[in-house]
Amino acid sequence: MSKLIPVTILTGFLGSGKTTLLKRILNEQHGMKIAVIENEFGEENIDNEILVQDGREQIVQMSNGCICCTIRGDLVQALSDLMTRRDAGEIGFDRVVIETTGVANPGPVAQTFFMDDEIASRYLLDAVVTLVDAKHAHLQLDKQEEAQRQVGFADAIFITKSDLVSEGEVADLRHRLLHMNPRAPIRQANFGETPIDTIFDLRGFNLNAKLEIDPEFLGADDHDHEHEHGEHCGADCGHDHSHDHGHDHHHHHHTDRIASFVFRSDKPFHYGKLEEFLSGILAVYGEKLLRYKGVLYMEGVDRKVVFQGVHQLMGSDVGAKWEDETPGTKMVFIGVDLPRDAILKGLANCLA
């Protein structure tokens, strides 16, 4: 069986700099052959100067061996057509970047790679990469739920155009993004400048990829948020209840519908209780759950159990042994208007 082709979903609201970043990737001499699937409603098409246009085709060959394909219709069809032509030796590529429209919700695009058997047998979803325009982000996030969803789905977030705002405004935006999605590293990328390894091979949808949750998010004492460890914490819960008061609270109040919360415990889960509870949560709130991921400490299991999901699609796997670390559970949930306290309480009730 041939190796699966990794796919990166590049998203971000209108004017966030997706095309600038793409141009830089496609012009760079990195030795990769990248197929770009562009959604035809993008702000602008990839500039024609860097393309060798073939008028009869939707697929365009580029000067450095990359190819570009504009979707007219179904994503599944576009991916299938690309693979057919690759198999026939007409084109060559070893990874795919899908640039979504500025107003797109990346959720259905991500689900394509789990729902369609043909696509799942040839492609591997690597990561959702979201660009956020520092100048207009707060307004867009306040008014557009799609912009919030793009942040919630992200495996990596890049703040663009930070040269147009103050350092304090960037810090304010970073703080807000962190509360919406603590599992995605946040970097700055002005004029599309960022190392290629911060975009590709992030393994954001890989079950065993390390669960990154920003430590400051877990410790920050935010006056406009309840503490992350939830109301099930008792004196012996094992959490660090100390908080860092050293950072400025210059951020404004934003009531984001997309928010995240973390469940942590040093007690093991009872398998049956947890399975029943998570099944119920997915049945009721599946559409509102954007991304969730965790490393679980299960009763009677000497290995980590890792799980993650998108909406109602959840997968789990047995990971590495608990070697030099104290066993414990760490789970992050990112979603729209989720009943945080009820979920945290329910999880606490599943502990053995």
C-alpha positions as a Markdown table, in Angstrom:
| # | Residue | x | y | z |
|---|---|---|---|---|
| 1 | Met | 0.0 | 0.0 | 0.0 |
| 2 | Ser | 1.4 | 3.4 | -0.9 |
| 3 | Lys | 2.2 | 5.9 | 1.8 |
| 4 | Leu | -0.7 | 8.2 | 2.7 |
| 5 | Ile | -0.4 | 11.8 | 1.4 |
| 6 | Pro | -0.5 | 14.3 | 4.3 |
| 7 | Val | -3.0 | 17.2 | 4.0 |
| 8 | Thr | -2.9 | 20.6 | 5.6 |
| 9 | Ile | -6.0 | 22.7 | 5.8 |
| 10 | Leu | -5.1 | 26.4 | 5.7 |
| 11 | Thr | -7.8 | 28.6 | 7.1 |
| 12 | Gly | -8.3 | 32.1 | 8.4 |
| 13 | Phe | -10.8 | 35.0 | 8.0 |
| 14 | Leu | -10.8 | 37.3 | 5.0 |
| 15 | Gly | -7.6 | 39.3 | 4.7 |
| 16 | Ser | -5.7 | 37.2 | 7.2 |
| 17 | Gly | -2.8 | 36.5 | 4.8 |
| 18 | Lys | -3.5 | 33.0 | 3.6 |
| 19 | Thr | -2.6 | 33.7 | 0.0 |
| 20 | Thr | 0.6 | 35.5 | 1.1 |
| 21 | Leu | 1.7 | 32.5 | 3.1 |
| 22 | Leu | 0.8 | 30.1 | 0.3 |
| 23 | Lys | 2.8 | 32.1 | -2.2 |
| 24 | Arg | 5.8 | 32.0 | 0.0 |
| 25 | Ile | 5.5 | 28.2 | 0.5 |
| 26 | Leu | 5.1 | 27.7 | -3.2 |
| 27 | Asn | 8.0 | 29.9 | -4.1 |
| 28 | Glu | 10.4 | 28.4 | -1.6 |
| 29 | Gln | 13.0 | 25.9 | -2.6 |
| 30 | His | 12.1 | 23.2 | -0.1 |
| 31 | Gly | 12.2 | 20.2 | -2.5 |
| 32 | Met | 8.5 | 19.3 | -1.8 |
| 33 | Lys | 5.9 | 18.8 | -4.4 |
| 34 | Ile | 2.8 | 20.4 | -3.1 |
| 35 | Ala | -0.7 | 20.2 | -4.6 |
| 36 | Val | -2.8 | 23.2 | -3.6 |
| 37 | Ile | -6.5 | 23.0 | -3.7 |
| 38 | Glu | -7.9 | 26.5 | -3.7 |
| 39 | Asn | -11.5 | 27.2 | -3.0 |
| 40 | Glu | -12.7 | 29.4 | -5.8 |
| 41 | Phe | -14.3 | 32.0 | -3.4 |
| 42 | Gly | -10.9 | 33.0 | -2.1 |
| 43 | Glu | -10.0 | 36.7 | -1.9 |
| 44 | Glu | -7.6 | 36.3 | -4.7 |
| 45 | Asn | -6.3 | 33.4 | -6.7 |
| 46 | Ile | -2.6 | 32.5 | -6.5 |
| 47 | Asp | -0.9 | 35.1 | -8.7 |
| 48 | Asn | -0.7 | 34.0 | -12.3 |
| 49 | Glu | 2.9 | 35.1 | -12.6 |
| 50 | Ile | 4.0 | 32.1 | -10.5 |
| 51 | Leu | 1.8 | 29.7 | -12.4 |
| 52 | Val | 2.3 | 28.0 | -15.7 |
| 53 | Gln | -1.3 | 28.2 | -16.8 |
| 54 | Asp | -3.0 | 25.4 | -18.7 |
| 55 | Gly | -6.3 | 26.8 | -20.0 |
| 56 | Arg | -8.0 | 23.5 | -20.5 |
| 57 | Glu | -7.5 | 22.3 | -17.0 |
| 58 | Gln | -8.5 | 23.1 | -13.4 |
| 59 | Ile | -5.0 | 21.9 | -12.5 |
| 60 | Val | -2.1 | 24.2 | -12.9 |
| 61 | Gln | 1.6 | 23.3 | -12.9 |
| 62 | Met | 4.0 | 25.7 | -11.1 |
| 63 | Ser | 7.5 | 26.5 | -11.8 |
| 64 | Asn | 8.9 | 24.7 | -8.8 |
| 65 | Gly | 7.0 | 21.5 | -9.4 |
| 66 | Cys | 4.0 | 22.4 | -7.2 |
| 67 | Ile | 0.6 | 22.1 | -8.7 |
| 68 | Cys | -2.6 | 24.1 | -8.1 |
| 69 | Cys | -6.2 | 23.1 | -8.5 |
| 70 | Thr | -9.2 | 25.3 | -8.1 |
| 71 | Ile | -12.3 | 23.5 | -6.7 |
| 72 | Arg | -15.4 | 23.8 | -8.7 |
| 73 | Gly | -17.7 | 21.7 | -6.6 |
| 74 | Asp | -17.0 | 18.8 | -4.3 |
| 75 | Leu | -13.8 | 18.5 | -2.3 |
| 76 | Val | -14.0 | 14.7 | -2.4 |
| 77 | Gln | -14.1 | 14.9 | -6.2 |
| 78 | Ala | -11.1 | 17.2 | -6.3 |
| 79 | Leu | -9.0 | 15.0 | -4.1 |
| 80 | Ser | -10.1 | 11.9 | -6.0 |
| 81 | Asp | -9.2 | 13.6 | -9.4 |
| 82 | Leu | -5.8 | 14.6 | -8.1 |
| 83 | Met | -5.0 | 11.1 | -7.0 |
| 84 | Thr | -6.2 | 9.5 | -10.2 |
| 85 | Arg | -3.9 | 11.8 | -12.2 |
| 86 | Arg | -1.0 | 11.1 | -9.8 |
| 87 | Asp | -1.6 | 7.3 | -10.2 |
| 88 | Ala | -1.5 | 7.7 | -14.0 |
| 89 | Gly | 1.8 | 9.5 | -13.8 |
| 90 | Glu | 0.4 | 12.8 | -15.2 |
| 91 | Ile | 1.3 | 14.9 | -12.1 |
| 92 | Gly | 3.4 | 14.4 | -9.1 |
| 93 | Phe | 2.9 | 15.6 | -5.5 |
| 94 | Asp | 3.8 | 14.4 | -2.0 |
| 95 | Arg | 1.5 | 16.6 | 0.1 |
| 96 | Val | -1.7 | 18.7 | -0.3 |
| 97 | Val | -2.7 | 22.1 | 1.1 |
| 98 | Ile | -6.3 | 23.0 | 1.0 |
| 99 | Glu | -6.9 | 26.8 | 1.2 |
| 100 | Thr | -10.5 | 27.4 | 2.5 |
| 101 | Thr | -12.5 | 30.5 | 1.8 |
| 102 | Gly | -12.2 | 33.2 | 4.4 |
| 103 | Val | -15.7 | 32.6 | 5.7 |
| 104 | Ala | -15.5 | 28.8 | 5.7 |
| 105 | Asn | -16.0 | 26.6 | 8.8 |
| 106 | Pro | -13.1 | 24.1 | 8.6 |
| 107 | Gly | -15.1 | 21.4 | 10.4 |
| 108 | Pro | -16.8 | 19.8 | 7.4 |
| 109 | Val | -13.5 | 19.9 | 5.5 |
| 110 | Ala | -11.7 | 18.1 | 8.3 |
| 111 | Gln | -14.6 | 15.5 | 8.5 |
| 112 | Thr | -14.1 | 14.6 | 4.8 |
| 113 | Phe | -11.0 | 12.7 | 5.8 |
| 114 | Phe | -12.8 | 10.5 | 8.2 |
| 115 | Met | -16.2 | 10.1 | 6.5 |
| 116 | Asp | -15.1 | 9.1 | 3.0 |
| 117 | Asp | -13.4 | 5.7 | 2.8 |
| 118 | Glu | -11.7 | 6.3 | -0.5 |
| 119 | Ile | -10.2 | 9.6 | 0.7 |
| 120 | Ala | -9.2 | 8.0 | 4.1 |
| 121 | Ser | -7.4 | 5.2 | 2.2 |
| 122 | Arg | -5.1 | 7.6 | 0.3 |
| 123 | Tyr | -4.9 | 10.8 | 2.3 |
| 124 | Leu | -4.0 | 11.6 | 6.0 |
| 125 | Leu | -5.2 | 14.8 | 7.6 |
| 126 | Asp | -2.1 | 16.4 | 9.2 |
| 127 | Ala | -3.4 | 19.7 | 10.7 |
| 128 | Val | -5.6 | 22.7 | 10.5 |
| 129 | Val | -3.5 | 25.8 | 10.4 |
| 130 | Thr | -5.4 | 29.1 | 11.1 |
| 131 | Leu | -4.2 | 32.6 | 10.4 |
| 132 | Val | -5.5 | 35.5 | 12.5 |
| 133 | Asp | -5.2 | 39.1 | 11.4 |
| 134 | Ala | -3.9 | 41.1 | 14.4 |
| 135 | Lys | -5.4 | 44.4 | 13.1 |
| 136 | His | -9.0 | 43.2 | 12.7 |
| 137 | Ala | -9.1 | 40.0 | 14.8 |
| 138 | His | -11.1 | 41.2 | 17.7 |
| 139 | Leu | -13.9 | 42.7 | 15.6 |
| 140 | Gln | -14.0 | 39.5 | 13.4 |
| 141 | Leu | -14.1 | 37.2 | 16.4 |
| 142 | Asp | -16.8 | 39.4 | 18.1 |
| 143 | Lys | -19.1 | 39.4 | 15.0 |
| 144 | Gln | -18.3 | 36.2 | 13.1 |
| 145 | Glu | -18.8 | 32.7 | 14.5 |
| 146 | Glu | -16.9 | 31.3 | 11.5 |
| 147 | Ala | -13.8 | 33.2 | 12.6 |
| 148 | Gln | -14.2 | 31.7 | 16.1 |
| 149 | Arg | -14.6 | 28.2 | 14.7 |
| 150 | Gln | -11.5 | 28.6 | 12.7 |
| 151 | Val | -9.6 | 29.3 | 15.9 |
| 152 | Gly | -11.3 | 26.5 | 17.8 |
| 153 | Phe | -10.4 | 23.9 | 15.1 |
| 154 | Ala | -6.7 | 25.0 | 14.8 |
| 155 | Asp | -3.7 | 22.8 | 15.5 |
| 156 | Ala | -1.5 | 25.8 | 14.9 |
| 157 | Ile | -2.4 | 29.5 | 15.0 |
| 158 | Phe | -0.4 | 32.3 | 13.3 |
| 159 | Ile | -1.0 | 35.9 | 14.2 |
| 160 | Thr | -0.4 | 38.0 | 11.0 |
| 161 | Lys | 0.0 | 41.7 | 10.5 |
| 162 | Ser | 1.3 | 42.2 | 14.0 |
| 163 | Asp | 3.5 | 45.0 | 12.7 |
| 164 | Leu | 0.3 | 47.1 | 12.3 |
| 165 | Val | -0.6 | 47.0 | 16.1 |
| 166 | Ser | 1.2 | 47.5 | 19.4 |
| 167 | Glu | 2.9 | 44.7 | 21.4 |
| 168 | Gly | 0.2 | 45.1 | 24.0 |
| 169 | Glu | -2.6 | 44.5 | 21.4 |
| 170 | Val | -0.7 | 41.4 | 20.2 |
| 171 | Ala | -0.5 | 40.1 | 23.8 |
| 172 | Asp | -4.2 | 40.8 | 24.3 |
| 173 | Leu | -5.1 | 38.9 | 21.2 |
| 174 | Arg | -2.8 | 36.0 | 22.1 |
| 175 | His | -4.6 | 35.8 | 25.5 |
| 176 | Arg | -8.0 | 35.6 | 23.9 |
| 177 | Leu | -6.9 | 33.0 | 21.4 |
| 178 | Leu | -5.4 | 30.9 | 24.2 |
| 179 | His | -8.7 | 30.8 | 26.0 |
| 180 | Met | -10.5 | 29.7 | 22.9 |
| 181 | Asn | -7.9 | 27.1 | 22.0 |
| 182 | Pro | -5.1 | 26.2 | 24.5 |
| 183 | Arg | -3.9 | 23.2 | 22.5 |
| 184 | Ala | -2.7 | 25.1 | 19.5 |
| 185 | Pro | 0.7 | 26.8 | 19.6 |
| 186 | Ile | 0.5 | 30.5 | 18.7 |
| 187 | Arg | 3.2 | 32.1 | 16.6 |
| 188 | Gln | 3.6 | 35.3 | 14.7 |
| 189 | Ala | 4.0 | 35.3 | 10.9 |
| 190 | Asn | 4.3 | 38.6 | 9.1 |
| 191 | Phe | 4.4 | 38.7 | 5.3 |
| 192 | Gly | 4.1 | 34.9 | 5.3 |
| 193 | Glu | 7.4 | 34.4 | 7.0 |
| 194 | Thr | 7.5 | 31.3 | 9.1 |
| 195 | Pro | 9.7 | 28.2 | 9.0 |
| 196 | Ile | 8.1 | 25.4 | 6.9 |
| 197 | Asp | 8.3 | 22.9 | 9.8 |
| 198 | Thr | 5.8 | 25.1 | 11.8 |
| 199 | Ile | 3.2 | 24.4 | 9.0 |
| 200 | Phe | 3.8 | 20.9 | 7.9 |
| 201 | Asp | 4.0 | 17.5 | 9.7 |
| 202 | Leu | 2.4 | 18.8 | 12.8 |
| 203 | Arg | 0.5 | 15.6 | 13.3 |
| 204 | Gly | -2.4 | 17.4 | 14.8 |
| 205 | Phe | -4.9 | 14.6 | 14.1 |
| 206 | Asn | -2.4 | 11.9 | 15.1 |
| 207 | Leu | -3.8 | 10.1 | 18.3 |
| 208 | Asn | -0.3 | 9.7 | 19.8 |
| 209 | Ala | 0.9 | 13.2 | 19.0 |
| 210 | Lys | 1.8 | 14.9 | 22.3 |
| 211 | Leu | -1.1 | 16.8 | 23.9 |
| 212 | Glu | 0.1 | 20.4 | 24.1 |
| 213 | Ile | -1.8 | 22.6 | 26.5 |
| 214 | Asp | -0.3 | 25.9 | 27.3 |
| 215 | Pro | 0.9 | 25.8 | 30.9 |
| 216 | Glu | 0.1 | 29.5 | 31.4 |
| 217 | Phe | -3.5 | 28.7 | 30.4 |
| 218 | Leu | -3.7 | 26.2 | 33.2 |
| 219 | Gly | -2.2 | 28.5 | 35.8 |
| 220 | Ala | -3.5 | 31.9 | 34.7 |
| 221 | Asp | -5.9 | 33.5 | 37.2 |
| 222 | Asp | -8.3 | 35.2 | 34.9 |
| 223 | His | -10.9 | 37.5 | 36.3 |
| 224 | Asp | -13.3 | 36.9 | 33.5 |
| 225 | His | -13.1 | 33.1 | 33.6 |
| 226 | Glu | -13.6 | 30.5 | 36.3 |
| 227 | His | -10.6 | 28.5 | 37.1 |
| 228 | Glu | -9.9 | 25.7 | 34.7 |
| 229 | His | -9.9 | 22.9 | 37.2 |
| 230 | Gly | -13.6 | 23.2 | 37.7 |
| 231 | Glu | -15.8 | 22.8 | 40.7 |
| 232 | His | -15.1 | 19.1 | 41.3 |
| 233 | Cys | -11.7 | 20.1 | 42.8 |
| 234 | Gly | -11.3 | 19.4 | 46.4 |
| 235 | Ala | -8.3 | 20.1 | 48.6 |
| 236 | Asp | -6.7 | 16.8 | 47.6 |
| 237 | Cys | -7.4 | 17.1 | 43.9 |
| 238 | Gly | -3.7 | 17.2 | 43.0 |
| 239 | His | -4.0 | 20.5 | 41.2 |
| 240 | Asp | -1.7 | 23.4 | 41.6 |
| 241 | His | -4.0 | 26.0 | 43.0 |
| 242 | Ser | -1.4 | 28.7 | 43.0 |
| 243 | His | -1.8 | 31.3 | 40.3 |
| 244 | Asp | 0.6 | 33.7 | 38.6 |
| 245 | His | -0.5 | 37.2 | 39.2 |
| 246 | Gly | 2.5 | 38.6 | 37.4 |
| 247 | His | 0.9 | 39.3 | 34.0 |
| 248 | Asp | -1.1 | 42.3 | 33.0 |
| 249 | His | -4.9 | 42.1 | 32.9 |
| 250 | His | -5.2 | 44.7 | 30.1 |
| 251 | His | -7.5 | 42.5 | 28.0 |
| 252 | His | -11.1 | 43.5 | 27.4 |
| 253 | His | -14.0 | 41.3 | 28.1 |
| 254 | His | -15.1 | 39.2 | 25.1 |
| 255 | Thr | -18.0 | 36.8 | 25.3 |
| 256 | Asp | -16.8 | 34.2 | 22.8 |
| 257 | Arg | -19.2 | 31.4 | 22.0 |
| 258 | Ile | -16.2 | 29.2 | 21.3 |
| 259 | Ala | -14.3 | 28.4 | 24.4 |
| 260 | Ser | -12.2 | 25.7 | 25.9 |
| 261 | Phe | -11.8 | 24.0 | 29.3 |
| 262 | Val | -9.5 | 21.4 | 30.7 |
| 263 | Phe | -10.2 | 18.4 | 32.9 |
| 264 | Arg | -7.3 | 17.1 | 35.0 |
| 265 | Ser | -7.2 | 14.3 | 37.6 |
| 266 | Asp | -4.6 | 12.1 | 39.2 |
| 267 | Lys | -7.3 | 9.4 | 39.9 |
| 268 | Pro | -8.0 | 6.8 | 37.3 |
| 269 | Phe | -11.2 | 6.6 | 35.3 |
| 270 | His | -13.7 | 3.7 | 35.5 |
| 271 | Tyr | -13.8 | 2.4 | 31.9 |
| 272 | Gly | -17.5 | 1.6 | 31.7 |
| 273 | Lys | -18.6 | 4.8 | 33.4 |
| 274 | Leu | -16.4 | 7.0 | 31.1 |
| 275 | Glu | -17.5 | 5.2 | 27.9 |
| 276 | Glu | -21.1 | 5.7 | 28.8 |
| 277 | Phe | -20.7 | 9.4 | 29.8 |
| 278 | Leu | -18.6 | 10.3 | 26.6 |
| 279 | Ser | -21.1 | 8.5 | 24.4 |
| 280 | Gly | -23.9 | 10.6 | 25.9 |
| 281 | Ile | -22.0 | 13.8 | 25.6 |
| 282 | Leu | -21.2 | 13.1 | 21.9 |
| 283 | Ala | -24.9 | 12.2 | 21.2 |
| 284 | Val | -26.1 | 15.5 | 22.7 |
| 285 | Tyr | -23.4 | 18.0 | 22.0 |
| 286 | Gly | -21.5 | 16.4 | 19.1 |
| 287 | Glu | -22.1 | 19.3 | 16.7 |
| 288 | Lys | -21.0 | 21.8 | 19.3 |
| 289 | Leu | -17.8 | 20.0 | 20.1 |
| 290 | Leu | -15.2 | 21.2 | 17.6 |
| 291 | Arg | -12.1 | 19.5 | 18.9 |
| 292 | Tyr | -11.3 | 17.4 | 21.9 |
| 293 | Lys | -8.2 | 15.5 | 22.9 |
| 294 | Gly | -6.9 | 13.8 | 26.0 |
| 295 | Val | -4.4 | 11.5 | 27.6 |
| 296 | Leu | -6.4 | 9.3 | 30.0 |
| 297 | Tyr | -5.4 | 7.4 | 33.1 |
| 298 | Met | -7.6 | 4.3 | 33.1 |
| 299 | Glu | -8.1 | 1.9 | 36.0 |
| 300 | Gly | -6.2 | -1.4 | 35.6 |
| 301 | Val | -4.3 | -0.2 | 32.5 |
| 302 | Asp | -0.5 | 0.4 | 32.7 |
| 303 | Arg | -0.4 | 2.5 | 29.5 |
| 304 | Lys | -1.7 | 5.9 | 28.6 |
| 305 | Val | -5.0 | 5.8 | 26.7 |
| 306 | Val | -5.1 | 8.6 | 24.1 |
| 307 | Phe | -8.3 | 9.9 | 22.5 |
| 308 | Gln | -9.4 | 12.7 | 20.3 |
| 309 | Gly | -12.3 | 13.7 | 18.1 |
| 310 | Val | -14.0 | 16.1 | 15.8 |
| 311 | His | -17.7 | 16.6 | 16.4 |
| 312 | Gln | -19.2 | 13.2 | 16.8 |
| 313 | Leu | -16.2 | 11.3 | 15.4 |
| 314 | Met | -14.1 | 10.0 | 18.2 |
| 315 | Gly | -11.1 | 7.7 | 18.2 |
| 316 | Ser | -9.0 | 6.2 | 20.9 |
| 317 | Asp | -5.8 | 4.1 | 21.1 |
| 318 | Val | -3.5 | 2.7 | 23.7 |
| 319 | Gly | -0.3 | 4.7 | 24.0 |
| 320 | Ala | 3.1 | 4.4 | 25.8 |
| 321 | Lys | 3.5 | 3.0 | 29.3 |
| 322 | Trp | 3.5 | 5.4 | 32.3 |
| 323 | Glu | 7.2 | 5.2 | 32.7 |
| 324 | Asp | 8.9 | 8.1 | 34.7 |
| 325 | Glu | 5.8 | 10.2 | 35.2 |
| 326 | Thr | 2.9 | 10.0 | 37.6 |
| 327 | Pro | -0.2 | 8.7 | 35.9 |
| 328 | Gly | -2.9 | 11.3 | 35.4 |
| 329 | Thr | -5.6 | 12.4 | 33.0 |
| 330 | Lys | -5.4 | 15.6 | 31.0 |
| 331 | Met | -8.3 | 16.4 | 28.6 |
| 332 | Val | -9.1 | 19.5 | 26.6 |
| 333 | Phe | -12.5 | 20.3 | 25.1 |
| 334 | Ile | -13.1 | 23.1 | 22.6 |
| 335 | Gly | -16.6 | 23.9 | 21.5 |
| 336 | Val | -19.6 | 26.2 | 21.0 |
| 337 | Asp | -21.6 | 27.1 | 24.1 |
| 338 | Leu | -20.7 | 23.9 | 25.9 |
| 339 | Pro | -22.1 | 23.2 | 29.4 |
| 340 | Arg | -18.6 | 23.3 | 31.0 |
| 341 | Asp | -19.5 | 22.7 | 34.6 |
| 342 | Ala | -21.8 | 19.7 | 33.7 |
| 343 | Ile | -19.1 | 18.1 | 31.6 |
| 344 | Leu | -16.5 | 18.6 | 34.3 |
| 345 | Lys | -18.8 | 17.2 | 37.0 |
| 346 | Gly | -19.8 | 14.3 | 34.8 |
| 347 | Leu | -16.1 | 13.4 | 34.2 |
| 348 | Ala | -15.4 | 13.6 | 37.9 |
| 349 | Asn | -18.2 | 11.1 | 38.5 |
| 350 | Cys | -16.5 | 8.7 | 36.1 |
| 351 | Leu | -13.4 | 8.4 | 38.3 |
| 352 | Ala | -12.9 | 5.0 | 39.9 |
